[in-house]
Amino acid sequence: MRSFFQVLIFTFALSAVAHANIFDKGPMITKGQYIGGGVLGTIIGFGTGHIVQNRWEEIGWVFTAAELAGFSLMVTSWAIGPGSARDALGITGYLIWSGFKVWEIVDIWGEPLWDHTIIHDSRRAMSSMPTGAVAGISLRW
């Protein structure tokens, strides 16, 4: 039973550490930034939607670099000429580009909503925490 509580406390501590800086991320994005960034990231890609949502330094640069690498492989394969090397290079470039494109679309539409839910739930939980003594137990921050 003791180990169960140790695991529970350890899990809670890891969760607290993981979300310790959630309020330091700055202001949440506006609805216009969310929609504009989502549309731009879905249609154009290459991290442009993350720029609109002010999240390029956080994760957008990954999509810029990876999609450019995949697109560069596709363009290089077109320049090589016919052959199996061209086909392999083109397919590899397409798989890299399309994989990161799908991930970018999921991230651009989903991550801001997830952050909003975490912040909203955390603020609500903090506002309802007991701060005075109840039955001889007190909680102080």
Z-matrix of the N, CA and C atoms (Angstrom, degrees):
N
C 1 1.451
C 2 1.533 1 110.40
N 3 1.333 2 115.07 1 -36.37
C 4 1.458 3 119.80 2 -179.36
C 5 1.530 4 110.71 3 -63.48
N 6 1.340 5 116.67 4 -40.66
C 7 1.460 6 119.84 5 -179.36
C 8 1.530 7 111.29 6 -66.61
N 9 1.329 8 117.30 7 -32.51
C 10 1.455 9 120.35 8 177.01
C 11 1.527 10 110.73 9 -60.38
N 12 1.332 11 116.82 10 -45.42
C 13 1.458 12 120.30 11 179.48
C 14 1.524 13 111.74 12 -68.61
N 15 1.313 14 117.08 13 -33.63
C 16 1.461 15 119.89 14 176.62
C 17 1.528 16 110.55 15 -64.63
N 18 1.326 17 116.64 16 -43.73
C 19 1.460 18 120.63 17 177.30
C 20 1.523 19 110.46 18 -63.98
N 21 1.323 20 117.03 19 -41.79
C 22 1.452 21 121.26 20 179.14
C 23 1.525 22 111.26 21 -61.84
N 24 1.310 23 117.31 22 -44.99
C 25 1.471 24 121.65 23 179.30
C 26 1.521 25 109.90 24 -66.16
N 27 1.327 26 117.70 25 -42.07
C 28 1.456 27 121.32 26 179.35
C 29 1.529 28 110.93 27 -62.74
N 30 1.328 29 116.72 28 -42.88
C 31 1.468 30 121.02 29 178.44
C 32 1.519 31 111.14 30 -63.18
N 33 1.323 32 116.94 31 -42.50
C 34 1.459 33 120.79 32 177.69
C 35 1.526 34 110.67 33 -62.75
N 36 1.337 35 116.59 34 -41.00
C 37 1.461 36 120.67 35 179.75
C 38 1.521 37 110.95 36 -64.59
N 39 1.336 38 118.00 37 -41.66
C 40 1.465 39 120.75 38 177.75
C 41 1.516 40 111.16 39 -63.34
N 42 1.322 41 116.71 40 -41.22
C 43 1.454 42 120.54 41 178.31
C 44 1.521 43 111.24 42 -63.74
N 45 1.325 44 116.41 43 -40.60
C 46 1.459 45 120.49 44 179.64
C 47 1.521 46 111.14 45 -65.67
N 48 1.327 47 116.81 46 -39.98
C 49 1.463 48 120.77 47 178.67
C 50 1.521 49 110.46 48 -67.15
N 51 1.333 50 117.16 49 -40.69
C 52 1.460 51 120.82 50 -178.88
C 53 1.521 52 112.24 51 -64.58
N 54 1.337 53 117.37 52 -32.56
C 55 1.453 54 120.76 53 -177.83
C 56 1.524 55 112.50 54 -108.89
N 57 1.326 56 117.25 55 17.83
C 58 1.461 57 120.40 56 -176.90
C 59 1.522 58 112.30 57 -65.95
N 60 1.317 59 116.99 58 -33.45
C 61 1.459 60 119.80 59 -176.60
C 62 1.523 61 112.73 60 -100.61
N 63 1.304 62 118.42 61 18.18
C 64 1.466 63 120.01 62 -176.16
C 65 1.530 64 112.17 63 -65.85
N 66 1.333 65 116.93 64 -29.14
C 67 1.449 66 119.49 65 179.45
C 68 1.521 67 111.58 66 -85.56
N 69 1.336 68 117.56 67 -10.32
C 70 1.456 69 121.23 68 179.38
C 71 1.518 70 112.26 69 -90.09
N 72 1.315 71 118.41 70 1.29
C 73 1.455 72 121.49 71 -178.02
C 74 1.525 73 112.71 72 -70.87
N 75 1.285 74 117.90 73 -9.81
C 76 1.444 75 120.63 74 -178.24
C 77 1.520 76 110.48 75 95.47
N 78 1.322 77 116.55 76 -174.72
C 79 1.463 78 118.97 77 -177.68
C 80 1.522 79 111.23 78 -66.71
N 81 1.314 80 114.39 79 147.72
C 82 1.454 81 119.28 80 177.63
C 83 1.526 82 108.86 81 -69.99
N 84 1.320 83 115.77 82 159.43
C 85 1.457 84 119.34 83 -178.77
C 86 1.521 85 109.90 84 -75.65
N 87 1.314 86 114.51 85 154.50
C 88 1.457 87 119.98 86 178.69
C 89 1.534 88 109.75 87 -79.81
N 90 1.319 89 115.45 88 170.19
C 91 1.464 90 120.09 89 178.31
C 92 1.529 91 110.40 90 -64.14
N 93 1.340 92 116.81 91 -37.11
C 94 1.464 93 120.51 92 177.79
C 95 1.524 94 112.32 93 -64.16
N 96 1.333 95 116.59 94 -41.45
C 97 1.461 96 119.98 95 177.43
C 98 1.525 97 110.73 96 -66.04
N 99 1.322 98 116.31 97 -38.05
C 100 1.464 99 120.51 98 179.81
C 101 1.528 100 110.53 99 -63.50
N 102 1.339 101 117.03 100 -50.59
C 103 1.462 102 121.04 101 -177.66
C 104 1.523 103 111.14 102 -71.13
N 105 1.331 104 116.53 103 -46.44
C 106 1.464 105 119.85 104 -179.97
C 107 1.517 106 112.11 105 -61.97
N 108 1.321 107 116.89 106 -44.96
C 109 1.458 108 120.38 107 177.83
C 110 1.517 109 112.28 108 -65.17
N 111 1.338 110 116.03 109 -37.40
C 112 1.456 111 119.29 110 178.68
C 113 1.514 112 112.69 111 -65.61
N 114 1.322 113 116.20 112 -44.04
C 115 1.465 114 120.25 113 179.45
C 116 1.529 115 110.36 114 -66.66
N 117 1.326 116 116.91 115 -46.14
C 118 1.461 117 120.83 116 -179.44
C 119 1.528 118 111.22 117 -63.72
N 120 1.334 119 116.78 118 -42.90
C 121 1.456 120 120.29 119 178.79
C 122 1.507 121 113.14 120 -67.76
N 123 1.326 122 117.33 121 -31.94
C 124 1.457 123 120.85 122 179.25
C 125 1.522 124 111.39 123 -74.64
N 126 1.323 125 117.19 124 -43.23
C 127 1.469 126 120.70 125 -175.72
C 128 1.530 127 111.82 126 -80.84
N 129 1.330 128 117.61 127 -51.86
C 130 1.463 129 120.99 128 -175.30
C 131 1.525 130 111.37 129 -91.30
N 132 1.334 131 116.90 130 -50.08
C 133 1.457 132 120.50 131 -179.25
C 134 1.518 133 112.44 132 81.43
N 135 1.312 134 117.12 133 -150.39
C 136 1.464 135 124.63 134 179.55
C 137 1.524 136 112.56 135 56.71
N 138 1.324 137 118.89 136 28.77
C 139 1.452 138 122.68 137 177.40
C 140 1.515 139 114.99 138 81.41
N 141 1.330 140 118.30 139 5.20
C 142 1.468 141 120.54 140 -176.64
C 143 1.532 142 111.85 141 -67.34
N 144 1.312 143 117.26 142 -35.74
C 145 1.465 144 119.94 143 178.23
C 146 1.517 145 112.00 144 -67.38
N 147 1.321 146 116.54 145 -33.36
C 148 1.462 147 120.45 146 177.63
C 149 1.530 148 111.05 147 -69.56
N 150 1.319 149 116.86 148 -29.67
C 151 1.468 150 120.23 149 175.75
C 152 1.526 151 109.13 150 -64.06
N 153 1.329 152 117.22 151 -45.17
C 154 1.463 153 121.47 152 179.69
C 155 1.525 154 110.87 153 -63.28
N 156 1.338 155 116.79 154 -36.22
C 157 1.459 156 120.75 155 -179.11
C 158 1.530 157 113.02 156 -87.05
N 159 1.316 158 117.71 157 7.08
C 160 1.470 159 123.44 158 -179.34
C 161 1.526 160 112.14 159 58.00
N 162 1.336 161 116.81 160 37.54
C 163 1.458 162 121.04 161 179.82
C 164 1.521 163 111.64 162 -124.74
N 165 1.341 164 117.89 163 17.65
C 166 1.456 165 120.32 164 -176.00
C 167 1.526 166 111.71 165 -67.61
N 168 1.327 167 117.24 166 -41.82
C 169 1.466 168 119.91 167 -179.63
C 170 1.525 169 111.51 168 -68.57
N 171 1.320 170 116.78 169 -26.63
C 172 1.457 171 121.09 170 -179.40
C 173 1.526 172 111.34 171 -75.49
N 174 1.329 173 118.63 172 -50.83
C 175 1.466 174 122.14 173 -175.97
C 176 1.524 175 112.83 174 -145.30
N 177 1.314 176 118.83 175 -19.14
C 178 1.463 177 121.14 176 -175.75
C 179 1.515 178 114.19 177 -61.50
N 180 1.331 179 117.19 178 -33.06
C 181 1.462 180 120.63 179 -179.78
C 182 1.519 181 111.47 180 -62.22
N 183 1.326 182 117.70 181 -28.65
C 184 1.467 183 121.30 182 178.50
C 185 1.525 184 109.34 183 -64.14
N 186 1.330 185 116.38 184 -43.69
C 187 1.457 186 120.05 185 -179.63
C 188 1.522 187 111.20 186 -70.37
N 189 1.325 188 117.55 187 -36.63
C 190 1.462 189 120.71 188 176.82
C 191 1.521 190 109.90 189 -60.26
N 192 1.323 191 116.90 190 -51.10
C 193 1.466 192 121.14 191 -177.13
C 194 1.528 193 111.94 192 -66.39
N 195 1.318 194 117.57 193 -46.73
C 196 1.465 195 120.74 194 -175.43
C 197 1.526 196 111.98 195 -68.89
N 198 1.323 197 117.25 196 -43.03
C 199 1.461 198 118.94 197 -179.90
C 200 1.527 199 111.28 198 -68.96
N 201 1.337 200 117.04 199 -35.30
C 202 1.468 201 119.35 200 174.92
C 203 1.526 202 110.72 201 -65.16
N 204 1.329 203 117.49 202 -39.95
C 205 1.465 204 120.58 203 178.38
C 206 1.525 205 110.60 204 -63.25
N 207 1.323 206 117.33 205 -46.95
C 208 1.461 207 120.62 206 179.17
C 209 1.517 208 112.10 207 -63.16
N 210 1.329 209 116.55 208 -42.83
C 211 1.469 210 120.71 209 179.74
C 212 1.524 211 110.14 210 -66.05
N 213 1.338 212 116.90 211 -38.14
C 214 1.468 213 120.52 212 178.39
C 215 1.525 214 111.27 213 -63.52
N 216 1.315 215 117.30 214 -39.38
C 217 1.464 216 120.12 215 176.63
C 218 1.524 217 111.14 216 -63.82
N 219 1.323 218 117.40 217 -39.50
C 220 1.466 219 119.96 218 178.34
C 221 1.527 220 110.79 219 -64.86
N 222 1.335 221 117.45 220 -44.39
C 223 1.462 222 121.20 221 -179.78
C 224 1.529 223 110.34 222 -65.54
N 225 1.325 224 116.80 223 -40.41
C 226 1.463 225 120.61 224 177.93
C 227 1.517 226 110.98 225 -62.75
N 228 1.317 227 117.03 226 -39.06
C 229 1.466 228 119.68 227 179.49
C 230 1.527 229 111.36 228 -65.93
N 231 1.309 230 117.98 229 -31.81
C 232 1.467 231 120.53 230 177.54
C 233 1.526 232 110.59 231 -69.57
N 234 1.335 233 116.76 232 -31.89
C 235 1.460 234 120.98 233 -177.56
C 236 1.529 235 112.69 234 -80.03
N 237 1.342 236 117.85 235 -22.27
C 238 1.467 237 120.86 236 -176.04
C 239 1.519 238 111.95 237 -67.92
N 240 1.282 239 117.42 238 -42.10
C 241 1.459 240 120.71 239 -175.66
C 242 1.518 241 109.77 240 111.28
N 243 1.328 242 116.93 241 179.07
C 244 1.457 243 119.81 242 -175.29
C 245 1.538 244 112.07 243 -68.22
N 246 1.337 245 113.70 244 151.63
C 247 1.463 246 119.53 245 177.41
C 248 1.518 247 111.52 246 143.18
N 249 1.326 248 114.53 247 171.04
C 250 1.458 249 119.27 248 -177.43
C 251 1.533 250 111.96 249 -70.87
N 252 1.343 251 117.42 250 -32.04
C 253 1.473 252 119.75 251 177.94
C 254 1.520 253 110.04 252 -64.24
N 255 1.313 254 116.22 253 -39.90
C 256 1.468 255 120.50 254 178.15
C 257 1.518 256 110.43 255 -62.29
N 258 1.327 257 115.92 256 -45.77
C 259 1.461 258 119.81 257 -178.83
C 260 1.524 259 111.61 258 -63.34
N 261 1.315 260 117.49 259 -44.32
C 262 1.467 261 121.71 260 -179.51
C 263 1.527 262 110.75 261 -63.86
N 264 1.318 263 116.56 262 -42.68
C 265 1.463 264 120.91 263 179.54
C 266 1.524 265 110.65 264 -65.42
N 267 1.322 266 116.76 265 -43.06
C 268 1.460 267 120.73 266 -179.98
C 269 1.523 268 112.61 267 -65.43
N 270 1.326 269 115.89 268 -42.10
C 271 1.468 270 119.63 269 179.19
C 272 1.524 271 110.65 270 -66.84
N 273 1.323 272 116.91 271 -42.32
C 274 1.465 273 120.25 272 177.88
C 275 1.523 274 110.95 273 -61.21
N 276 1.313 275 116.98 274 -45.12
C 277 1.467 276 121.02 275 178.14
C 278 1.513 277 112.01 276 -61.82
N 279 1.339 278 115.71 277 -41.79
C 280 1.457 279 119.47 278 179.87
C 281 1.526 280 111.09 279 -65.66
N 282 1.324 281 117.83 280 -41.49
C 283 1.462 282 120.71 281 179.58
C 284 1.531 283 111.46 282 -65.32
N 285 1.324 284 116.82 283 -40.56
C 286 1.473 285 120.13 284 177.36
C 287 1.519 286 109.69 285 -64.07
N 288 1.325 287 116.70 286 -50.52
C 289 1.464 288 120.80 287 -177.66
C 290 1.526 289 111.37 288 -61.37
N 291 1.329 290 117.01 289 -48.57
C 292 1.474 291 119.43 290 -176.16
C 293 1.525 292 111.62 291 -69.40
N 294 1.327 293 117.81 292 -35.74
C 295 1.468 294 120.07 293 178.08
C 296 1.516 295 112.09 294 -63.17
N 297 1.328 296 116.11 295 -46.26
C 298 1.460 297 119.12 296 178.92
C 299 1.527 298 111.67 297 -72.01
N 300 1.321 299 117.15 298 -27.85
C 301 1.466 300 120.21 299 176.89
C 302 1.529 301 110.54 300 -65.88
N 303 1.328 302 116.96 301 -43.83
C 304 1.467 303 120.84 302 177.85
C 305 1.525 304 109.82 303 -63.67
N 306 1.334 305 116.83 304 -44.57
C 307 1.463 306 120.85 305 179.00
C 308 1.528 307 110.04 306 -61.46
N 309 1.330 308 117.44 307 -40.53
C 310 1.462 309 120.94 308 179.11
C 311 1.524 310 111.68 309 -62.60
N 312 1.317 311 117.15 310 -42.64
C 313 1.464 312 120.51 311 179.98
C 314 1.528 313 110.38 312 -64.05
N 315 1.321 314 116.69 313 -43.42
C 316 1.468 315 119.97 314 177.97
C 317 1.529 316 110.55 315 -63.05
N 318 1.329 317 116.80 316 -42.45
C 319 1.460 318 120.89 317 -178.14
C 320 1.529 319 111.55 318 -69.40
N 321 1.314 320 117.69 319 -41.30
C 322 1.465 321 121.19 320 -174.50
C 323 1.529 322 111.46 321 -68.42
N 324 1.333 323 117.02 322 -32.70
C 325 1.460 324 119.75 323 179.65
C 326 1.524 325 112.49 324 -93.22
N 327 1.324 326 118.99 325 -28.27
C 328 1.449 327 121.33 326 -173.53
C 329 1.512 328 116.09 327 -95.56
N 330 1.312 329 118.16 328 -39.44
C 331 1.463 330 121.06 329 -173.40
C 332 1.529 331 113.79 330 -62.77
N 333 1.336 332 120.52 331 -44.69
C 334 1.468 333 118.03 332 177.94
C 335 1.522 334 113.31 333 -60.81
N 336 1.327 335 117.91 334 -34.94
C 337 1.464 336 120.54 335 177.93
C 338 1.512 337 110.56 336 -68.94
N 339 1.338 338 117.20 337 -39.73
C 340 1.463 339 121.02 338 178.99
C 341 1.520 340 110.35 339 -63.92
N 342 1.350 341 117.38 340 -45.42
C 343 1.469 342 121.01 341 177.46
C 344 1.514 343 110.75 342 -58.70
N 345 1.338 344 117.50 343 -42.69
C 346 1.461 345 121.51 344 -179.15
C 347 1.523 346 110.57 345 -63.25
N 348 1.326 347 117.51 346 -41.54
C 349 1.462 348 121.33 347 179.78
C 350 1.523 349 110.84 348 -64.92
N 351 1.324 350 117.25 349 -43.28
C 352 1.467 351 121.47 350 -179.96
C 353 1.525 352 109.98 351 -62.86
N 354 1.333 353 117.02 352 -47.12
C 355 1.461 354 120.39 353 -178.06
C 356 1.519 355 110.41 354 -65.21
N 357 1.340 356 117.31 355 -43.95
C 358 1.459 357 121.00 356 -178.97
C 359 1.526 358 110.57 357 -62.96
N 360 1.344 359 117.09 358 -46.42
C 361 1.462 360 120.39 359 -179.83
C 362 1.521 361 111.43 360 -65.74
N 363 1.339 362 117.55 361 -37.99
C 364 1.466 363 120.63 362 179.85
C 365 1.525 364 110.92 363 -66.55
N 366 1.308 365 117.16 364 -42.21
C 367 1.471 366 119.85 365 178.66
C 368 1.524 367 111.19 366 -65.09
N 369 1.334 368 116.39 367 -40.48
C 370 1.461 369 119.91 368 178.98
C 371 1.524 370 110.69 369 -65.21
N 372 1.333 371 117.03 370 -41.82
C 373 1.462 372 120.47 371 179.74
C 374 1.527 373 110.91 372 -66.12
N 375 1.327 374 117.02 373 -38.32
C 376 1.463 375 120.12 374 -179.47
C 377 1.518 376 111.30 375 -69.94
N 378 1.329 377 116.87 376 -32.74
C 379 1.460 378 118.84 377 -178.80
C 380 1.522 379 112.28 378 -74.86
N 381 1.333 380 117.41 379 -20.65
C 382 1.463 381 119.49 380 -178.48
C 383 1.527 382 113.08 381 -101.77
N 384 1.326 383 117.93 382 6.76
C 385 1.461 384 120.44 383 179.70
C 386 1.520 385 110.51 384 -75.13
N 387 1.328 386 116.50 385 142.45
C 388 1.458 387 118.95 386 177.45
C 389 1.534 388 110.55 387 -70.98
N 390 1.308 389 115.91 388 141.36
C 391 1.461 390 119.51 389 -179.75
C 392 1.515 391 112.27 390 -120.08
N 393 1.295 392 118.37 391 -12.88
C 394 1.459 393 120.90 392 -179.35
C 395 1.511 394 111.28 393 -107.46
N 396 1.305 395 115.80 394 -178.25
C 397 1.456 396 121.13 395 -179.23
C 398 1.521 397 110.10 396 -78.39
N 399 1.316 398 115.89 397 130.08
C 400 1.447 399 122.21 398 176.49
C 401 1.523 400 107.05 399 -131.04
N 402 1.296 401 116.50 400 118.14
C 403 1.471 402 122.48 401 179.50
C 404 1.515 403 111.48 402 55.13
N 405 1.313 404 117.37 403 39.22
C 406 1.451 405 121.32 404 176.49
C 407 1.515 406 114.26 405 83.11
N 408 1.329 407 118.04 406 2.01
C 409 1.457 408 121.72 407 -179.96
C 410 1.526 409 107.73 408 -111.66
N 411 1.300 410 117.19 409 133.59
C 412 1.460 411 119.24 410 177.90
C 413 1.519 412 109.83 411 -127.79
N 414 1.308 413 115.33 412 151.16
C 415 1.449 414 122.52 413 179.75
C 416 1.508 415 108.06 414 -125.11
N 417 1.306 416 117.10 415 122.04
C 418 1.463 417 121.03 416 -179.17
C 419 1.504 418 110.21 417 -124.52
N 420 1.313 419 115.44 418 145.71
C 421 1.467 420 120.90 419 179.33
C 422 1.494 421 109.51 420 -107.56
